Amino acid sequence: MRYSHLIAAITCLAASVLAACGGGQADPSSGASSAPTCPPPPTIPTPVPAWLDYPPNGTANVSVNVGAVIEKGVQEPGQTGLAITVTTALGASVPLGAATSAPSPLPSPFATPPPTYPITGPYVAIPLPTLSPNTVYNIADTYSGWANNPPQCSTQYSQPVGSFTTGQ
């Protein structure tokens, strides 16, 4: 190989490595576009996690015919953009009815959030079908939120609210 060919090959190889490693910078006058960006986050705050009131978080031997879970928090009947999910410990999803106002009087036993818990909104009942016996059920609130990961500027977030276990 001639000396000039060797120099050309080394120069080409060095340029390829430099470009692959991001060592070069685009000339702003070259018309190269900048990386995609997301708009500023919305002024709407991230939802505060709801509080699982009924059955209380961690309760065992809950009836398979419990009928509903009741939460207090940002979820309100007819609200969109925030979904409550109920899944088994193995990840199977439970079909839910539409959120409604909680019954009066509230069922017992009932857990109320401590005064220091930053929570607003009414009590909401989420109807459940008949559940399986001896099964752990996990409750979570899922919502769309700002992500700032262009080109994805939003993503789904899931906030665990609590769990309970059914009895026989």
Backbone as a printed PyTorch tensor [residue, N CA C, xyz], in Angstrom:
tensor([[[  0.8530,  -1.1650,   0.0000],
         [  0.0000,   0.0000,   0.0000],
         [  0.8980,   1.2260,   0.0000]],

        [[  0.5500,   2.1680,  -0.7650],
         [  1.3270,   3.3790,  -0.8340],
         [  1.1180,   4.2230,   0.4120]],

        [[  2.0900,   5.0580,   0.6830],
         [  2.0630,   5.9090,   1.8570],
         [  0.8590,   6.8490,   1.8180]],

        [[  0.5230,   7.4160,   0.6780],
         [ -0.6010,   8.3500,   0.5610],
         [ -1.9290,   7.6290,   0.8050]],

        [[ -2.0260,   6.3660,   0.3520],
         [ -3.2490,   5.6030,   0.6030],
         [ -3.3970,   5.2900,   2.0960]],

        [[ -2.2790,   5.0030,   2.7440],
         [ -2.3010,   4.7140,   4.1780],
         [ -2.7450,   5.9490,   4.9620]],

        [[ -2.2320,   7.1040,   4.6350],
         [ -2.6180,   8.3540,   5.3010],
         [ -4.1110,   8.6050,   5.0710]],

        [[ -4.5950,   8.4050,   3.8580],
         [ -6.0120,   8.6240,   3.5420],
         [ -6.8890,   7.6510,   4.3370]],

        [[ -6.4690,   6.3950,   4.4660],
         [ -7.2400,   5.4010,   5.2050],
         [ -7.2880,   5.7520,   6.6860]],

        [[ -6.1540,   6.1620,   7.2660],
         [ -6.1170,   6.5430,   8.6810],
         [ -6.9760,   7.7830,   8.9170]],

        [[ -6.9050,   8.7420,   8.0200],
         [ -7.7030,   9.9640,   8.1520],
         [ -9.1880,   9.6290,   8.1070]],

        [[ -9.5670,   8.7780,   7.1870],
         [-10.9740,   8.3670,   7.0510],
         [-11.4360,   7.6330,   8.3030]],

        [[-10.5970,   6.7220,   8.8080],
         [-10.9350,   5.9700,  10.0140],
         [-11.0770,   6.9090,  11.2110]],

        [[-10.1660,   7.8440,  11.3600],
         [-10.2200,   8.7930,  12.4690],
         [-11.4770,   9.6530,  12.3820]],

        [[-11.8300,  10.1000,  11.1960],
         [-13.0370,  10.9100,  11.0210],
         [-14.2840,  10.1070,  11.3680]],

        [[-14.3170,   8.8290,  11.0020],
         [-15.4600,   7.9720,  11.3110],
         [-15.6030,   7.7690,  12.8100]],

        [[-14.4930,   7.4920,  13.4780],
         [-14.5210,   7.2880,  14.9320],
         [-14.9520,   8.5660,  15.6280]],

        [[-14.4060,   9.6990,  15.2220],
         [-14.7480,  10.9710,  15.8270],
         [-16.2330,  11.2820,  15.6530]],

        [[-16.7700,  11.0450,  14.4800],
         [-18.1890,  11.3010,  14.2320],
         [-19.0650,  10.3570,  15.0370]],

        [[-18.6740,   9.0910,  15.1390],
         [-19.4590,   8.1120,  15.8840],
         [-19.4610,   8.4180,  17.3690]],

        [[-18.3790,   8.9710,  17.8830],
         [-18.2860,   9.2780,  19.3060],
         [-18.8580,  10.6420,  19.6350]],

        [[-19.3280,  11.3550,  18.6590],
         [-19.9020,  12.6710,  18.9270],
         [-18.8600,  13.7270,  19.1750]],

        [[-17.6460,  13.5150,  18.6880],
         [-16.5710,  14.4560,  18.9490],
         [-16.6950,  15.7420,  18.1670]],

        [[-17.4020,  15.7210,  17.0750],
         [-17.5480,  16.9260,  16.2830],
         [-18.8120,  17.6620,  16.6570]],

        [[-18.8620,  18.9400,  16.3680],
         [-20.0500,  19.7250,  16.6360],
         [-20.5350,  20.3010,  15.3250]],

        [[-21.8550,  20.3620,  15.1950],
         [-22.4150,  20.9120,  13.9760],
         [-22.2250,  22.4210,  13.9670]],

        [[-21.9620,  22.9400,  12.8300],
         [-21.8480,  24.3740,  12.6580],
         [-23.2550,  24.9580,  12.6910]],

        [[-23.5440,  25.8930,  13.6120],
         [-24.8990,  26.4320,  13.7040],
         [-25.3610,  27.0750,  12.4070]],

        [[-24.4510,  27.5460,  11.5940],
         [-24.8470,  28.1710,  10.3410],
         [-25.1190,  27.1490,   9.2470]],

        [[-24.8990,  25.8430,   9.5430],
         [-25.0640,  24.8310,   8.5070],
         [-26.5210,  24.4400,   8.3000]],

        [[-27.4270,  24.9430,   9.1550],
         [-28.8360,  24.6170,   8.9980],
         [-29.2270,  23.3260,   9.6910]],

        [[-28.3150,  22.7190,  10.4540],
         [-28.6440,  21.4860,  11.1740],
         [-29.6660,  21.8130,  12.2630]],

        [[-30.6860,  20.9640,  12.3940],
         [-31.7100,  21.2270,  13.3910],
         [-31.2440,  20.7820,  14.7660]],

        [[-31.7550,  21.4340,  15.7940],
         [-31.3860,  21.0640,  17.1540],
         [-32.2440,  19.8830,  17.5980]],

        [[-31.8920,  19.3010,  18.7220],
         [-32.6210,  18.1460,  19.2550],
         [-34.0610,  18.5420,  19.5840]],

        [[-34.9960,  17.5980,  19.4770],
         [-36.3830,  17.9240,  19.7900],
         [-36.5270,  18.2590,  21.2810]],

        [[-37.4770,  19.1200,  21.5820],
         [-37.7230,  19.5120,  22.9610],
         [-39.2060,  19.3850,  23.2790]],

        [[-39.5230,  19.3560,  24.5510],
         [-40.9080,  19.3450,  25.0040],
         [-41.2630,  20.7420,  25.4840]],

        [[-42.5360,  21.0880,  25.3950],
         [-42.9420,  22.3800,  25.9420],
         [-42.7880,  22.3480,  27.4630]],

        [[-42.8890,  23.4980,  28.1140],
         [-42.8050,  23.5120,  29.5830],
         [-43.9140,  22.6350,  30.1870]],

        [[-43.7000,  22.1540,  31.4130],
         [-44.7300,  21.3130,  32.0340],
         [-46.0260,  22.0950,  32.2250]],

        [[-47.1600,  21.3940,  32.2230],
         [-48.4280,  22.0870,  32.4280],
         [-48.5000,  22.6500,  33.8500]],

        [[-49.3470,  23.6450,  34.0210],
         [-49.4990,  24.2560,  35.3420],
         [-50.3400,  23.3970,  36.2730]],

        [[-50.9720,  22.3540,  35.7290],
         [-51.7740,  21.4540,  36.5550],
         [-50.8260,  20.6290,  37.4050]],

        [[-51.0210,  20.5820,  38.7260],
         [-50.0990,  19.8180,  39.5640],
         [-50.2730,  18.3130,  39.3780]],

        [[-49.2360,  17.5780,  39.7230],
         [-49.3080,  16.1190,  39.7160],
         [-50.3400,  15.7010,  40.7540]],

        [[-51.2090,  14.7560,  40.4120],
         [-52.2250,  14.3490,  41.3890],
         [-51.6020,  13.8250,  42.6780]],

        [[-52.2060,  14.2160,  43.7860],
         [-51.7990,  13.6760,  45.0790],
         [-52.3570,  12.2630,  45.1510]],

        [[-51.5930,  11.2960,  45.6490],
         [-52.1350,   9.9460,  45.7380],
         [-53.4120,   9.9230,  46.5700]],

        [[-54.3560,   9.1550,  46.1060],
         [-55.5980,   9.0030,  46.8550],
         [-55.3340,   8.1380,  48.0810]],

        [[-56.3060,   8.0400,  48.9210],
         [-56.2120,   7.2510,  50.1430],
         [-57.2310,   6.1340,  50.0450]],

        [[-56.7910,   4.8800,  50.2290],
         [-57.7050,   3.7380,  50.2040],
         [-58.4190,   3.6740,  51.5530]],

        [[-59.7100,   4.0120,  51.5410],
         [-60.4970,   4.0590,  52.7660],
         [-61.1840,   2.7270,  53.0670]],

        [[-61.6930,   2.0810,  52.0080],
         [-62.4320,   0.8350,  52.2140],
         [-62.1870,  -0.0950,  51.0400]],

        [[-61.8450,  -1.3400,  51.3020],
         [-61.3910,  -1.8420,  52.5940],
         [-60.0670,  -1.1850,  52.9510]],

        [[-59.7980,  -0.9930,  54.2520],
         [-58.5420,  -0.3400,  54.6370],
         [-57.3230,  -1.0740,  54.0760]],

        [[-56.2940,  -0.3000,  53.7470],
         [-55.0660,  -0.8610,  53.1960],
         [-54.5360,  -1.9670,  54.1090]],

        [[-54.2050,  -3.1130,  53.5210],
         [-53.6310,  -4.2310,  54.2520],
         [-54.6390,  -5.1620,  54.9000]],

        [[-55.9300,  -4.9020,  54.7180],
         [-56.9540,  -5.7390,  55.3410],
         [-56.9310,  -7.1440,  54.7540]],

        [[-57.1070,  -8.1510,  55.6290],
         [-57.1940,  -9.5540,  55.2170],
         [-58.6270, -10.0390,  55.4130]],

        [[-58.9510, -11.1390,  54.7710],
         [-60.2740, -11.7700,  54.8810],
         [-61.4120, -10.8670,  54.4250]],

        [[-61.1800, -10.0560,  53.3880],
         [-62.2230,  -9.2130,  52.8110],
         [-63.1740, -10.1200,  52.0260]],

        [[-64.4570,  -9.8350,  52.0970],
         [-65.4560, -10.6340,  51.3850],
         [-65.2200, -10.5670,  49.8770]],

        [[-65.4210, -11.6830,  49.1900],
         [-65.3010, -11.6910,  47.7210],
         [-66.4120, -10.8520,  47.0940]],

        [[-67.4440, -10.5550,  47.8770],
         [-68.5620,  -9.7160,  47.4210],
         [-68.4810,  -8.3320,  48.0600]],

        [[-67.2780,  -7.8030,  48.2120],
         [-67.0820,  -6.4990,  48.8460],
         [-67.8730,  -5.4170,  48.1180]],

        [[-68.0650,  -5.5360,  46.8210],
         [-68.9020,  -4.6220,  46.0470],
         [-68.2130,  -3.4040,  45.4970]],

        [[-67.2840,  -2.8050,  46.2580],
         [-66.6180,  -1.5860,  45.7860],
         [-65.4010,  -1.3130,  46.6440]],

        [[-64.4660,  -0.5470,  46.0800],
         [-63.4110,   0.0590,  46.8800],
         [-63.7870,   1.5270,  46.9940]],

        [[-63.4250,   2.1310,  48.1130],
         [-63.7230,   3.5440,  48.3160],
         [-62.4130,   4.2680,  48.5690]],

        [[-62.2210,   5.3630,  47.8300],
         [-61.0290,   6.2020,  47.9550],
         [-61.4520,   7.6200,  48.2660]],

        [[-60.5440,   8.3570,  48.8740],
         [-60.6990,   9.8010,  49.0000],
         [-59.4830,  10.3940,  48.3290]],

        [[-59.7320,  11.3500,  47.4580],
         [-58.5980,  11.9510,  46.7750],
         [-59.0230,  12.7470,  45.5710]],

        [[-58.1310,  12.8360,  44.6120],
         [-58.3620,  13.6890,  43.4540],
         [-59.3230,  13.0760,  42.4500]],

        [[-59.5720,  11.7970,  42.5280],
         [-60.5100,  11.1530,  41.6080],
         [-61.9240,  11.5630,  41.9820]],

        [[-62.6790,  12.0240,  41.0180],
         [-64.0690,  12.3910,  41.2640],
         [-64.9380,  11.7000,  40.2390]],

        [[-66.2120,  11.4350,  40.5860],
         [-67.0900,  10.7900,  39.6010],
         [-67.0940,  11.5640,  38.2840]],

        [[-66.9280,  10.8560,  37.1900],
         [-66.9460,  11.4630,  35.8640],
         [-65.6420,  12.1110,  35.4490]],

        [[-64.6250,  12.1470,  36.2860],
         [-63.3430,  12.7640,  35.9420],
         [-62.6340,  11.9130,  34.9020]],

        [[-61.9550,  12.5690,  33.9700],
         [-61.1890,  11.8400,  32.9610],
         [-59.7080,  12.0920,  33.1880]],

        [[-58.8840,  11.2400,  32.6370],
         [-57.4440,  11.4160,  32.7210],
         [-56.8160,  10.7260,  33.9130]],

        [[-57.6180,  10.2550,  34.8570],
         [-57.1080,   9.5410,  36.0200],
         [-57.9190,   8.2680,  36.1350]],

        [[-57.2560,   7.1340,  36.1440],
         [-57.9570,   5.8520,  36.2020],
         [-57.5160,   5.0820,  37.4330]],

        [[-58.4450,   4.4090,  38.0540],
         [-58.1440,   3.5390,  39.1740],
         [-58.0340,   2.1320,  38.6140]],

        [[-56.9720,   1.4370,  38.9810],
         [-56.7980,   0.0670,  38.5180],
         [-56.7500,  -0.8610,  39.7140]],

        [[-57.3450,  -2.0220,  39.5600],
         [-57.3060,  -3.0700,  40.5710],
         [-56.7570,  -4.3010,  39.8770]],

        [[-55.6600,  -4.8270,  40.4050],
         [-55.0330,  -6.0030,  39.8130],
         [-54.7400,  -7.0260,  40.9050]],

        [[-54.6430,  -8.2620,  40.4820],
         [-54.2210,  -9.2990,  41.4180],
         [-52.7070,  -9.1990,  41.5800]],

        [[-52.1800,  -9.8820,  42.5710],
         [-50.7330,  -9.8730,  42.7840],
         [-49.9850, -10.4110,  41.5680]],

        [[-50.6580, -11.2110,  40.7450],
         [-50.0320, -11.7560,  39.5360],
         [-50.2120, -10.8390,  38.3340]],

        [[-50.8510,  -9.6710,  38.5290],
         [-50.9850,  -8.6940,  37.4620],
         [-52.2590,  -8.7670,  36.6500]],

        [[-53.1660,  -9.7090,  36.9560],
         [-54.4270,  -9.7870,  36.2090],
         [-55.2960,  -8.5910,  36.5700]],

        [[-55.8290,  -7.9220,  35.5630],
         [-56.6450,  -6.7340,  35.7720],
         [-58.0850,  -7.1120,  36.1110]],

        [[-58.7000,  -6.3490,  37.0030],
         [-60.0860,  -6.5730,  37.4020],
         [-60.9430,  -5.5260,  36.7000]],

        [[-62.0250,  -5.9420,  36.0180],
         [-62.8960,  -4.9490,  35.3690],
         [-63.6440,  -4.1420,  36.4260]],

        [[-63.6560,  -2.8290,  36.2590],
         [-64.2720,  -1.9450,  37.2350],
         [-65.4680,  -1.2240,  36.6530]],

        [[-66.4020,  -0.8760,  37.5210],
         [-67.5030,  -0.0120,  37.1150],
         [-67.0500,   1.4320,  37.1520]],

        [[-67.9130,   2.3420,  36.6940],
         [-67.5910,   3.7690,  36.7060],
         [-67.6210,   4.2930,  38.1380]],

        [[-66.7030,   5.2180,  38.4360],
         [-66.6520,   5.8140,  39.7710],
         [-67.9530,   6.5460,  40.0640]],

        [[-68.4420,   6.3850,  41.2960],
         [-69.6640,   7.0470,  41.7460],
         [-69.4120,   7.6600,  43.1170]],

        [[-70.3920,   8.3710,  43.6260],
         [-70.2950,   8.8920,  44.9900],
         [-70.3280,   7.7270,  45.9580]],

        [[-69.6090,   7.8440,  47.0570],
         [-69.5730,   6.7890,  48.0730],
         [-70.9340,   6.7010,  48.7680]],

        [[-71.2750,   5.5030,  49.2540],
         [-72.5640,   5.3430,  49.9350],
         [-72.5780,   6.0850,  51.2780]],

        [[-73.7650,   6.3640,  51.7320],
         [-73.9280,   6.9650,  53.0440],
         [-74.9170,   6.1110,  53.8200]],

        [[-74.5750,   5.6360,  54.9870],
         [-73.3150,   5.8350,  55.6860],
         [-72.1940,   5.0420,  55.0290]],

        [[-70.9690,   5.4540,  55.3160],
         [-69.7920,   4.7670,  54.7810],
         [-69.6700,   3.3900,  55.4350]],

        [[-69.2030,   2.3810,  54.6720],
         [-69.0870,   1.0270,  55.2330],
         [-68.0200,   0.9570,  56.3320]],

        [[-68.0650,  -0.1070,  57.0850],
         [-67.1130,  -0.3070,  58.1660],
         [-66.4130,  -1.6430,  57.9420]],

        [[-65.1440,  -1.8120,  58.2990],
         [-64.2380,  -0.8090,  58.8760],
         [-63.7800,   0.1710,  57.8060]],

        [[-63.4720,   1.3860,  58.2380],
         [-63.1670,   2.4610,  57.3180],
         [-61.9180,   3.1840,  57.7840]],

        [[-60.9490,   3.3820,  56.8970],
         [-59.6980,   4.0720,  57.2390],
         [-59.7760,   5.5150,  56.7620]],

        [[-59.4640,   6.4450,  57.6080],
         [-59.4550,   7.8460,  57.1980],
         [-58.0150,   8.3500,  57.1640]],

        [[-57.7110,   9.2310,  56.2040],
         [-56.3390,   9.7300,  56.1120],
         [-55.9770,  10.5640,  57.3410]],

        [[-54.7100,  10.5320,  57.7280],
         [-54.2930,  11.3800,  58.8560],
         [-54.4060,  12.8500,  58.4700]],

        [[-54.5320,  13.7350,  59.4530],
         [-54.7030,  15.1640,  59.1450],
         [-53.5450,  15.7560,  58.3610]],

        [[-52.3600,  15.1510,  58.4410],
         [-51.1980,  15.6900,  57.7350],
         [-51.1270,  15.2330,  56.2760]],

        [[-52.0220,  14.3300,  55.8620],
         [-51.9930,  13.8150,  54.4910],
         [-52.6270,  14.8460,  53.5630]],

        [[-51.9000,  15.3220,  52.5270],
         [-52.4080,  16.4050,  51.6630],
         [-53.4420,  15.8900,  50.6690]],

        [[-54.6720,  15.7680,  51.1050],
         [-55.6750,  15.1310,  50.2610],
         [-56.9310,  15.9890,  50.1840]],

        [[-57.5010,  16.0370,  48.9960],
         [-58.7380,  16.7860,  48.8000],
         [-59.6960,  15.9140,  48.0070]],

        [[-60.9060,  16.3920,  47.8620],
         [-61.8860,  15.6890,  47.0410],
         [-62.8260,  14.8400,  47.8730]],

        [[-63.8870,  14.3950,  47.2290],
         [-64.9070,  13.6070,  47.9240],
         [-64.4970,  12.1380,  48.0390]],

        [[-65.2550,  11.3830,  48.8230],
         [-65.1220,   9.9320,  48.8300],
         [-65.7340,   9.4220,  47.5360]],

        [[-65.0630,   8.4640,  46.9080],
         [-65.5220,   7.9180,  45.6390],
         [-65.5740,   6.3990,  45.7450]],

        [[-66.6500,   5.8110,  45.2490],
         [-66.7960,   4.3530,  45.2240],
         [-66.5310,   3.8500,  43.8110]],

        [[-65.7490,   2.8020,  43.7110],
         [-65.4510,   2.1720,  42.4210],
         [-66.0000,   0.7460,  42.4890]],

        [[-67.1190,   0.4870,  41.7890],
         [-67.7460,  -0.8310,  41.8590],
         [-66.8220,  -1.9510,  41.3730]],

        [[-66.8700,  -3.0810,  42.0990],
         [-66.0750,  -4.2660,  41.7760],
         [-67.0010,  -5.4410,  41.4770]],

        [[-66.5580,  -6.3470,  40.6030],
         [-67.3050,  -7.5990,  40.4210],
         [-67.0030,  -8.5280,  41.6070]],

        [[-67.6010,  -9.6970,  41.6040],
         [-67.2540, -10.7000,  42.6110],
         [-65.7920, -11.0670,  42.4080]],

        [[-65.0340, -11.0750,  43.5040],
         [-63.5960, -11.3180,  43.4310],
         [-63.2820, -12.7850,  43.7090]],

        [[-62.0570, -13.1700,  43.4650],
         [-61.6060, -14.5380,  43.7320],
         [-61.2240, -14.6740,  45.1990]],

        [[-61.4740, -15.8480,  45.7940],
         [-61.0910, -16.0440,  47.1970],
         [-59.5740, -16.1650,  47.3560]],

        [[-59.1100, -15.8380,  48.5560],
         [-57.6850, -15.9670,  48.9200],
         [-56.7510, -15.3130,  47.9010]],

        [[-57.0670, -14.0870,  47.5200],
         [-56.2980, -13.3780,  46.4980],
         [-55.9440, -11.9860,  46.9930]],

        [[-54.7070, -11.5650,  46.7200],
         [-54.2780, -10.2030,  47.0420],
         [-54.6710,  -9.3000,  45.8680]],

        [[-55.3100,  -8.1720,  46.1840],
         [-55.6850,  -7.1840,  45.1750],
         [-54.9500,  -5.8780,  45.4630]],

        [[-54.3290,  -5.3200,  44.4150],
         [-53.5740,  -4.0700,  44.5120],
         [-54.3620,  -2.9630,  43.8320]],

        [[-54.4270,  -1.8040,  44.4770],
         [-55.1530,  -0.6660,  43.9310],
         [-54.1370,   0.4190,  43.5950]],

        [[-54.2660,   1.0150,  42.4150],
         [-53.3670,   2.0920,  41.9850],
         [-54.1580,   3.1210,  41.2000]],

        [[-53.7110,   4.3550,  41.2500],
         [-54.2600,   5.4200,  40.4150],
         [-53.2660,   5.6490,  39.2910]],

        [[-53.7610,   5.6680,  38.0660],
         [-52.9230,   5.8390,  36.8840],
         [-53.3580,   7.1120,  36.1710]],

        [[-52.3860,   7.9260,  35.7810],
         [-52.7050,   9.1850,  35.1100],
         [-51.6140,   9.5170,  34.0990]],

        [[-51.9420,  10.4150,  33.1590],
         [-50.9630,  10.9190,  32.2010],
         [-50.2810,  12.1210,  32.8250]],

        [[-48.9750,  12.1770,  32.6950],
         [-48.2300,  13.2990,  33.2510],
         [-47.0830,  13.7030,  32.3510]],

        [[-46.5020,  14.8230,  32.6540],
         [-45.4140,  15.3870,  31.8720],
         [-44.1750,  14.5260,  32.0170]],

        [[-43.4810,  14.2650,  30.9120],
         [-42.3320,  13.3710,  30.9290],
         [-41.0240,  14.0700,  30.5570]],

        [[-41.0690,  15.0470,  29.6760],
         [-39.8730,  15.7380,  29.1780],
         [-38.8200,  14.7560,  28.6780]],

        [[-39.2560,  13.8440,  27.8280],
         [-38.3650,  12.8690,  27.2290],
         [-38.6350,  12.8630,  25.7180]],

        [[-38.2310,  13.9570,  25.0170],
         [-38.5920,  14.0840,  23.6000],
         [-38.2420,  12.8430,  22.8030]],

        [[-39.0520,  12.4230,  21.8700],
         [-40.2660,  13.1170,  21.4460],
         [-41.4800,  12.8090,  22.3270]],

        [[-41.3480,  11.9520,  23.3300],
         [-42.4540,  11.6940,  24.2610],
         [-42.4590,  12.7940,  25.3180]],

        [[-43.4970,  13.5970,  25.3240],
         [-43.5750,  14.6840,  26.2990],
         [-44.5370,  14.3530,  27.4350]],

        [[-45.2030,  13.2090,  27.3520],
         [-46.0390,  12.7510,  28.4610],
         [-45.9280,  11.2310,  28.5470]],

        [[-46.2850,  10.7000,  29.6960],
         [-46.2350,   9.2600,  29.9100],
         [-47.2770,   8.8820,  30.9430]],

        [[-47.5190,   7.5990,  31.1040],
         [-48.4500,   7.1090,  32.1100],
         [-47.6940,   6.8640,  33.4160]],

        [[-48.2210,   7.3780,  34.4960],
         [-47.6750,   7.1520,  35.8270],
         [-48.6840,   6.3490,  36.6270]],

        [[-48.1890,   5.5210,  37.5190],
         [-49.0590,   4.7270,  38.3780],
         [-48.6280,   4.9350,  39.8280]],

        [[-49.5900,   5.3480,  40.6620],
         [-49.3260,   5.5590,  42.0760],
         [-50.0510,   4.4900,  42.8790]],

        [[-49.3290,   3.5930,  43.5420],
         [-49.9900,   2.5940,  44.3760],
         [-50.7630,   3.2760,  45.4990]],

        [[-51.9750,   2.7870,  45.7520],
         [-52.8360,   3.3600,  46.7870],
         [-52.9500,   2.3960,  47.9790]],

        [[-52.9440,   1.1080,  47.7050],
         [-53.0410,   0.1310,  48.7780],
         [-53.3740,  -1.2420,  48.2450]],

        [[-53.6510,  -2.1600,  49.1680],
         [-54.0070,  -3.5230,  48.7710],
         [-54.8540,  -4.1540,  49.8660]],

        [[-55.5160,  -5.2410,  49.5140],
         [-56.2660,  -6.0220,  50.4810],
         [-56.2740,  -7.4700,  50.0040]],

        [[-56.6200,  -8.3970,  50.8920],
         [-56.6560,  -9.8150,  50.5580],
         [-58.0420, -10.3570,  50.8500]],

        [[-58.6020, -11.0820,  49.8930],
         [-59.9040, -11.6980,  50.1160],
         [-59.7640, -12.9660,  50.9540]],

        [[-60.8500, -13.3260,  51.6170],
         [-60.8780, -14.5480,  52.4080],
         [-61.4650, -15.6820,  51.6010]],

        [[-61.9840, -16.6780,  52.3140],
         [-62.5940, -17.8520,  51.6650],
         [-63.7770, -17.4200,  50.8900]]])
